[in-house]
Amino acid sequence: MRKALWRTLCCATTLLMSSSVVALTAPQLAEVEKSVQQAMDSFAIPGLAIGIVNNGKVVLAKGYGIRQFGKVGEVDEHTLFGIASNSKAFTATALAMLVEEGKLDWADPVITHLPEFQLYSQHLTEQMTIRDLLSHRSGLALGAGDLMIWPDTDKSTKDILAGLKYIKPVAPLRTEYHYNNLMFVVAGEVVARVSGLSWQEFIETRVFPQVGIKNSHASFSRIDKANKNFATGTIKYDGQLEEFVGDYLEDFRGAGAIASNVSDMTKWLQTQVNEGKTPLGKQLINRETHQYLWHPQIMRVPKEADRIAFQQDFKGYALGWAVESYFGYKRVGHMGGILGMGSQVAMIPEKGLGVVILSNQHAYPAIRAITNEVFEQALGLEPRDWVMQSYQAYKEKRASLYSELGPKKVASKTASLPLSNYTGTLRSPWYGDVIVEEIAGKLHIDFTHTKALKGILHHHDGNIFVVKWHEKLLEADAYIHFKLDDKQQVNSADMEWVNPKITDFSFDFHNLGLVAVTQPQ
């Protein structure tokens, strides 16, 4: 049994274990690889790559399976995946470098560097700091405004900044945790304004080279066209796997656009567990700044299941990093998700231990299970069958969720008005135009800034229709409820998810605030 001594670190409570970690042995790494294969088989993951740093050294960087479902081409340590929200830590590091150069301060109001930055109220606009951008405590709701960047919109950074002032917060500044991508998009623009380089250029010229990252890119479009060693997403739909090709969240910019591989990401892990010192011997950021990036800025209440399963006493979010306790250790990391892909970075810093997993199927329970297996082996934790326990829970939950799919049943359906009554242009103050038109006896909907959001409206009840997108793999069916004036003409519309338990939070239809701007002919 380990003896524990309490200590305070970064304003969060963590345990310091007296026993040192023995380097992962070949048999232990074999157990990890066994869990990888078990997870891929159980969760139907076509391809996966894993990198492990132990005592600050890379002990595994390897790929498994295939890059693209149904096609030839194996995953290796150089295969590129979208790391999604694991990009956020790079953005935070970029800002930390600028802080050290004296070009900005964490407490600077955002408007100091982006004069056009404007939120819902003048008070919020003036109070929002650089630090707030990186800690999900802005008061904006989970995923609020994400339809400006997802899926694959034509919105520029200027457009996004202009739309922010119309998004109503759900909590006062710095009082509650609500995960929000747009604040990291703004943070990326701060990097650009202050440095004189685009966010992409800063990451690729100021961060990657110092770390020794050679084959990663700050967006999908920046990958060399001759490089075919990249993964595409896979989605399990109606019991079958289907390929889902995307651009690795390019529009997310500083919130999630980086394409990387486990060879490069293990170098990033080494830099992290070595307090900002890179494998090339360079100090990317100084030790104090590095520790500050892991300082919790907003606390969360751990889930009861995690409190029991992982002895989790605290949970918080720092600057681009999630921080929590894990069997008495301080654990730092992040999850990343794209439709069809999942990633995880997780570290036990005091042991020089880190793992990165990149997958072309967004089976997050599988990724978490493999990570737990790595930590079990490295930390000498009580053995558990992490993968099978996770798979059983996943299978039961998925069966329950998918048994409840589809629109709510209506006992006595009310007829709709003639379809022409619902046609016209609706406008969201922050997204823009959504067009409803009648074509060949059906109502079609067109989110004009988003190629993937085109679909057909199916009558549900009265003035409520269900939107079925042409791209079924989005799994984002939505109700649209038309509000009519006394002349039976549409004056506004509300939208909400048909299947809230499976629809990705970035489809924030409920925040649109659609108002009619043209009357039907």
N, C-alpha and C positions, 0 to 999 in steps of 0.2 A: 504494500500500500504506500502511496506517495504521501508525504507530509506536506501540508500546505501552509504557507505564510501569506497573509494578506498584505497587499501593498497598493498604493494609489498610483495610477499611471494615466496621464491625459484626462484627468477629471472623470475617470471611470474605474470601477473596481475590478480587479483581476487577481488571479492567483499566480504565484510564482512557484513552480514545482522544483523541488530540490534535486531530483534525479535528472541527469542529462540524457539526451536522446542518442541512442546508438544509431550509427549510420544504417540506412536501409540495406539489408542483405539481399543477395540474389533470390533466395527463397521468398522473402517478403515482397520483392518486386514482382515475382512470379504470381503471388497471390493477388496483387493489384491488377496485373494483366488478365488474370483469370476473371476478376470481377468486371473488367472492361468488356471482355467477350460475353460474359453472362448478361451484362446490361444490354449490349447491342442485340443479342439474340432475343431477350425478353421484351425489350421495348421497340424492336424492329427499327434499329438505327442503322442506316446504310454505311455511314462513315463517321469516324471519330478520331481525334488526336489528343494525346495527353502529354504534358510535360511536368516533371517533378524536380524540385530543388530541395535538397536535404543537406543540412548544415552548410547552406550557402553554395552548394555545388550541384550542377545538373546531373541527375542520376538516371533520368529517363526522358526521352523526347522521341515520340514514336506515333505513327499513324496506323489505323486499322480500317479495313473495309474499303468502300469505294467513294470517290469524290462526288459523283452524280448518279442518282438512282437510275438503274436500268442501263447504265453505260459503262464502258470499259475505262479504267483509270483508278489506280489505288491511292488512298490517302497515305502521305508520308509526313515527315516532320516539317516539310516546307509547304505543304498544302495550305492555301489561304482560305480563311473563313471570315465571315463578318463577326467581329467581336462585340458588336452592338454597344450596350451600356458600359462595357469595360473600357470604352473610349473615354468615359467621363474622368477617370483618374489621370489620363494624359492631359486633358484640358485643365484640370486642377493643377497639375505639375507645371504646365506652361505658364499659368498665372503666377505660380509660386516663383518661377524663374524671374518673371518681370518684377515681382515684389522685391526679390533680392537685388535686382538691378536698380531699385529705387524709382521705378517708372510708375508704380501704383502702390496702393496700400489695401490690405484686406477690408479696412473700414471705409474705403472710399465709396461715396454714393455712385451708383452706376451712371447716373447722368453726368458725372464729372468727365467720363470718358465717352459716353454715348449721349450727347445732348438731346437727341430725338427720342430717347427711351421714355416711354410713358405707359403707366399702368392705369388701372381702373379709377384710382383716385389720386389727387395731387399729393396727398400725404404719403401714400404708399410709394409713389414714384420717387419722392424726395428721400424717403427712409431706406429704400432698398440698396444694400451694399454689395460689393463684389463677393464677400463672404456668404451673403444670403443666396446669391445665385447658385452656389455650389452645394447647398445643404438641404434642399427640399423643404424649406420653411417659409416660402414666399407667401403662403396663404392661398395660392391657386390650387385648384382641385387636382386629383390624380388624373394625369393625362390631358388636362384642360388645354385646348388649342392644338392638340396633336394633329388634327386633320389638316393643318397648314403644312405639315411635313410628312404626313403618312396617309395613304401609301403613294409614294412617288409623285409629288405635286410639282407644279411649275412655279411655285412661290419662291421669290428671292428673299434674301435676308432682310432687305428693305421692306418687303411686303409683310414679313413676319413681325418685324418691329412695329410696323404701323397697325397691325391687328391686335397687339397686346392690350391696348387701352380699352378694348371692348369686352375683355374676359373678366367676369366678376369673380372675385375671390370668395372662398368658402370659410376662411378663418383669418383673424388678424395676423399680421406679420410676426414671425418667430414664435408662434404659440402652438402650432401643430405640424406634424410631419405629413406631407402630401407629395408623393413622387411626381415630379414635373419635368419633362424634357425641355420645354421651351426656354427655361432659365439657363440651361446649359448651352443652348443655341446662342443665347445672348452672351454668355460667358466666352464662347468661341469668337464672337464678334469683338468683344473687349480685347482679346488677345490680338486680333488683327489691327484694331485701331491704335493700340498702344505700341505694338512692335513694328508696324509698317509692313508686316507680312500677312498674307491670308492665314487663317487658322490652319489650313492644309499645309501651306509652306512652312509655317513655324514648326508643326509637329514633325515634318519630314526633314527639315534642315537643322533645327535647333535641339530636338529631343532624340529622335531615332539615332543619328550618328554617334552621339555621346554614349548611348546605351549599348551600341553595337548591333542595333536592329538594322538589317540590311535588305530584307525582302518584304517589308510591310508597306502599306500605303494608307494615306489619310482619307481615301474614298475609293469606291469601286472603279470609277472612271479613270483613275490614275494608275491602275494596274497595266503593265506592259501588255499590249495586245498579243504579243507572241507567247505570253505565259498562259498556258492552259492548265496549270496546276492550281486550280481553285475549285472550291466546293459550291454546289447549289443546294437550295433547301429542299426538304422533303416533308410532306404533310400526310398524316394518316386520316383519310376521309372515307367514311362509310365502310370501314374495315380494310381499305386498301391503301397502299402507299402511292403517292403521286408527287412528281417533281414540281417544285415551286421556285421559279427563277426570279430573283430580285436583285436589287443593286446595293445590298448590304446597308440599307438605311442611309444612303448618300445624303438625303435631304436633312438628316438629323445633325449633320456637321459635328460640332463639339459635343453633342449629346450621344453620338453613337455610330459614327461613320467609318471607323478604322477597319481595314482588312489586314489580318495578321495570321501567323502560324505559330506552332508551339516551339519551333527553334528560336524565333525572335522573342516570343512571350516568356520563355524561361530566362532570357537575359533581363527582361523587365522585372521578373520575380526576384532574380538575384540582386538587382538594384534596390528593390524594396526591402528585402530582408537584411540588406547590408547598409541600411540607414542612408540611402541616397547615393552610395558609391557604386559605380557601374562596374561590370566585369572588365572594362578597359582601364580601370583604375582612376576614372574621372569622378569628381563629385558633382553629380547632376544638379542637386540642390543641397544646401548644408543640412547637417543633422537636425538642427532645431526646426528648420522649416519643414523638413520631411516628417518629423514627429507631429508638427502642427497639422499637417494634412490628415493625420489619423486622430485628431482631437475631436470627440463628438460635439456637434453643434446643436443637435436636436435629439432628444431621447424618445424611445418607443417602448411600449409594454410588450415584453416577449409573449408569444403564444404559449398557452399552457402546455401544449404537446411538446414544444421545443424546450420549455423549462424542465420538463421531465426527461425527455430523450437526451438532451445535451447539457443538462445542468446549467441552463442558460439563466444567468442572474441579471444581465443587462443587455440592452440592444439599442444602438443609436446609429446616426449617420453623421459622418465627418465632412470632409471636403472632397467629394468624388469617390469616397470609400464608405462602405458599411462596416461597422465595428460592433462586435458582440462577444460575450463570453462563451466558451466552449470547453466543457469538462475542466473548468478552472483556468483555462488559458485565455488570453486575448486573441481573438480571431479577427482578421481584417480581410476584406475581399469585396466581391461584387458579382452579381449575376448579369447576364446579357441575353436579350431575346429578340429574335426576328421571326416572322412567320416562316417556319421551316428550318430554323437554326437556333442553337442555344450555346451559351458559353458560361464558364465560371472561372474566376480567379479567387483562390482562398489561401490564406497564409496564417501560420502560427509564428509571428515574427521572432519571439524570444528563443525559438528553436531553429531559426534559419530555415524554416520549412514552408514550402509553397507548392501549389499545384494549379495548373491551368488545364482546362478541358474545353475543346472546341468540337461541336457536333453539327451534322447536317440533318438533324431532326430535333424539334424543340420538345424533347422528352426531358424536362427539367428534373423530375424525380430521379431519373437514371444518372444524370450528371452529379446531383447531390450525393447519391449513394456511392458512386465511385470515389468522390472526394472524401467521404466518411471512411471508406475502406483505406485510403491512403493514410489518413490521420490515425486510424486504428493501428495500422502496422508501424507507423513511425513513432507514435506516442505510447505504444504499449497499452492501449485501452482494452477493455473487456471485449472479447470477440463477439461480433454479431454478423448475421447474414444480411448485410445492408441492402444488397441488390434485391434479393428475393422478398424481404420485408417491404421494401419500397414498391416493388412491382405488384405485390398483392394488394397493397393499399391503393396504388394507382389504378389497377384493374377494377377494383370495386367502386372507386370514386367515378371513374370514367363511365362504367356501366350505368351508374345512378344518374350521372349528368346527361348522358345521351339518351336515356329512357324518357327524359322530360323535355326533349327538344320540340321545337315548333311553336306556332302561335297558340295563345290561350283559346280554349274552346268557348264558343259563344252559344248559349242555350237558345236564344231567339234572335237571329241575325236581322239587323235593320238594313234595308237596301240603300245603295249609294245613289247620289244624284247622277245625272248624265256625266260621263267622263270628262266632257269638255268643260264642266264647271271647275275642275281641279287643275286645269292647265295654266301655264304662265311661268313667270320667273320669280323665284323666291331668293331672298338675299340674306346672308348672315353677315353681320357687321365686321366680323374678323376673318371668315372664310371667303366670302364672295358669293357668286351666283350659283344657284341650283335650279335647273330648268326641268319642268314637268310638261311633257307634251304627249298628245294622243297620236299613235301611229298604228294603223291597221287594227283599230279597235282595242288597243291596249295602251295603258299609261306607262310611259317610259320616264326614267329619272336620270339626270346627267349632272354630276358634280363637275362643274366646268374646269376646275383646276386639277382634276385627278382622273387620269385615264382609267384606272382600275375601278372607279366608283360610277359605273353605269349599270342600270338594271331595270327591272319591270315591276310595276306595282300590282299586287294582287289584292282584291277587295277582302277586307276582314270583317268590318262591321260599321255601318253608317258611313261616317267620313274618315274612317281609319282604314289604311291599307298596309300591307306588308311588302317591304322592299326586298326583292330577291336579286342579288347582284349577279351579273353575268359570270364573274369569277367566283365560283362556288367555294374555292379553297380559302377565301377570306373568312368564312364562317362568321359573317357579321350581319345576318338578316336583321332588319330594323322595322319597327312600326313607324308610320308617318301619319300623324293626326292633323288633318286640315281643319283650321278654324275659319268659319264663314261669317260674312256680314249679313245684314238684313236683306240683301239682294241675292243671297246665296252665292256670293263670290268669295274666293279665298282671300283672306287678309293676313293670315300667318299660318305657321305649321310647327308642330313639335315632333321630335323624333326620339326614339328610345330603342334599346336592344330588345330583340325577341328572345334571345338566349343569353341573359347576362352572365351566366356562370361559365360560358366558354368563349364569349366574344372578347377580343383583346381590348384593353382599356384605352388604347390609342384611337379607337373608333369613337370619339367623343361626340356622337350625334346629339346627345342631350344638351350640349352647351351651345348649339348653333344659333338659336334665337332667330329663326327664319321668318322673314316678313315679306309679303307680296310687294313687288315693285311694278308689275305690269298686270293688267287685267286680261283674262282670257278673251279671245276673239269670238 
